[in-house]
């Protein structure tokens, strides 16, 4: 599965064998792409993978 991670002003494309949201987040934390503390994230699912990003801010 393809992962497109947008976090802290960076955009990274990765691949994973995980399909559950919790497993994907844990893998990204273990590889150092996300902090160990649970950040507030949105996960958008698409046919070819997922987009992980912070929540949108409107106003």
MIKE-344026 format. One record per residue (C-alpha): residue in one letter; x, y, z; residue number from 1. Coordinates in steps of 0.25 Angstrom, whole numbers, padded with zeros to 4 digits. Layout:
BEGIN
rest | east | north | up | nr
a | X | Y | Z | NUM;
...
***
This chain:
BEGIN
rest | east | north | up | nr
x | 0000 | 0000 | 0000 | 1;
x | 0005 | 0014 | -0003 | 2;
x | 0006 | 0024 | 0008 | 3;
x | 0007 | 0039 | 0005 | 4;
x | 0011 | 0046 | 0018 | 5;
x | 0009 | 0061 | 0020 | 6;
x | 0015 | 0065 | 0033 | 7;
x | 0023 | 0077 | 0039 | 8;
x | 0024 | 0084 | 0025 | 9;
x | 0030 | 0071 | 0019 | 10;
x | 0023 | 0062 | 0008 | 11;
x | 0028 | 0047 | 0008 | 12;
x | 0024 | 0035 | 0000 | 13;
x | 0026 | 0022 | 0006 | 14;
x | 0021 | 0007 | 0004 | 15;
x | 0015 | -0002 | 0014 | 16;
x | 0009 | -0016 | 0016 | 17;
x | 0000 | -0011 | 0027 | 18;
x | -0014 | -0008 | 0024 | 19;
x | -0020 | -0004 | 0038 | 20;
x | -0019 | 0011 | 0042 | 21;
x | -0013 | 0007 | 0055 | 22;
x | -0002 | -0002 | 0049 | 23;
x | 0002 | 0009 | 0039 | 24;
x | 0003 | 0020 | 0049 | 25;
x | 0011 | 0010 | 0058 | 26;
x | 0021 | 0007 | 0047 | 27;
x | 0023 | 0022 | 0043 | 28;
x | 0026 | 0025 | 0058 | 29;
x | 0036 | 0013 | 0059 | 30;
x | 0043 | 0018 | 0046 | 31;
x | 0044 | 0032 | 0052 | 32;
x | 0034 | 0039 | 0042 | 33;
x | 0024 | 0042 | 0053 | 34;
x | 0026 | 0045 | 0068 | 35;
x | 0024 | 0034 | 0079 | 36;
x | 0013 | 0043 | 0085 | 37;
x | 0000 | 0041 | 0077 | 38;
x | -0001 | 0054 | 0068 | 39;
x | -0014 | 0058 | 0063 | 40;
x | -0015 | 0053 | 0049 | 41;
x | -0025 | 0051 | 0038 | 42;
x | -0025 | 0038 | 0029 | 43;
x | -0031 | 0039 | 0016 | 44;
x | -0033 | 0026 | 0008 | 45;
x | -0031 | 0025 | -0007 | 46;
x | -0032 | 0013 | -0016 | 47;
x | -0016 | 0013 | -0017 | 48;
x | -0013 | 0016 | -0003 | 49;
x | -0014 | 0026 | 0009 | 50;
x | -0011 | 0041 | 0011 | 51;
x | -0007 | 0044 | 0025 | 52;
x | -0008 | 0059 | 0029 | 53;
x | -0011 | 0068 | 0040 | 54;
x | -0025 | 0073 | 0041 | 55;
x | -0029 | 0085 | 0033 | 56;
x | -0030 | 0098 | 0039 | 57;
x | -0041 | 0107 | 0034 | 58;
x | -0044 | 0122 | 0039 | 59;
***
